[in-house]
Amino acid sequence: NLTSENVSHYIFSFHMPLFFFISGVFCKSSDSFENFREFYLDVIIKRMIPYFSFGLLTYAIWIFPILLRKYGLYQGTQTAPDSLFYKPLVGLLYGNGINGWLTHNIFLWFLACLLIVEIIFFSIRYFANTQWRMLLALSIFALLGYVTSEYSSLRLPFSTDVAFTGVV
């Protein structure tokens, strides 16, 4: 029996892992970097500049009609709570799209999470210099991802809890 709920459940079971997989396929090889510092600077610049640029741009576009409505320059009588103005900006610094923290552009959480995934994976490749160590490290992160998703309601900054699974 195919209902929209079943289809949604099926699609949600693979769409995010697919995004992480595709990102990994197109990720620049960590072998091309001399050291941690060079890699970290490169990945932080490539992920955080677009993250904050798009975050601030979409915030400005999103907040404009709300401000017009608040000051009576735009049709509508609905009042805007003060948290509506600062919560998305705090969410941009926290890097997590849950509970309306990135309500102006919820998809930004993926860039922040991808940064953490790349840093974790580079660290694993750097320290786990044998296949067995890499397999062990990835197994530990798979277990961490499962435990945090099932038993913790705490959402870590930059979706680090999701990155535990994304790195695998």
Disulfide bonds with the S-S distance in Angstrom:
none
